[in-house]
Amino acid sequence: MNAALNSNRSVVEDLVRSSLLRQIGRELPATPAPTLVVNSSARHMHISPENLEVLFGPGATLTVHKWLYQEGQFAAEQTVTLIGPRRRVIPNLRILGPCRSLTQIELAITDAIQLGVDLPVRMSGDIKGTPGGYVMGPKGMLEMKEGLIRAARHVHMSPADAKFYGVKHLDRITLKVTSPACNTRFDDLIVRVDPSFKLEVHMDTDEANACDLERAEKVELIKT
């Protein structure tokens, strides 16, 4: 009951304050834009506990090499070798933790050319019908029937961030990157909303190089 009263009182106070400010010719201060972070996501592997044991032995667990921007996510010490068609390989493929319910590998177009595979663009976890390959670890070999994708570029948002930009989960939004070399727009970023998320755009290394992300002077999200 007290929580409800406090909530109603807060709403009434906001309405009264807004009305008074308008009467004296002043507008409410604009809500500051949340801090936007844009990161390139290098090729990596997500792995299930069962497949981790295949590659690294019974009882294997992931150990932290570097914490990532999203809470609880990290680049692991463990790396593997990905083997594609005609024995083309990508060595030192890093695993990201913690473990997940399924195993997938996210690559850029350049990686796909190197491996000799045609990668579909998918959201993380959507791996049905995608190419597979072999993964070699220090203790064993894993045959992936599917799971090689190019991750669709996306933006992580908290509910408060989504409210600021006027979007909801799985909507699309545009990213504009201003850099000395060029100004670049990336349309159709998939919005992913969760209370645990911090505002962050993920793109692959090819996209980051194309927009000269490392030297970017400004990044902004634009609702289309």
Secondary structure, 3 states (H helix, E strand, C coil): CHHHHHHHHHHHHHHHHHHHHHHCCCCCCCCCCCCCEEEEECCEEECCHHHHHHHHCCCCCCCEEEECCCCCCEEEEEEEEEECHHHCEEEEEEEEECCCCCCEEECCHHHHHHHCCCCCEECCCCCCCCCCEEEECCCCEEEECCCEEEECCEEEECHHHHHHHCCCCCCEEEEEEECCCCEEEEEEEEEEECCCCCCEEEEEHHHHHHCCHHHCCEEEEECC
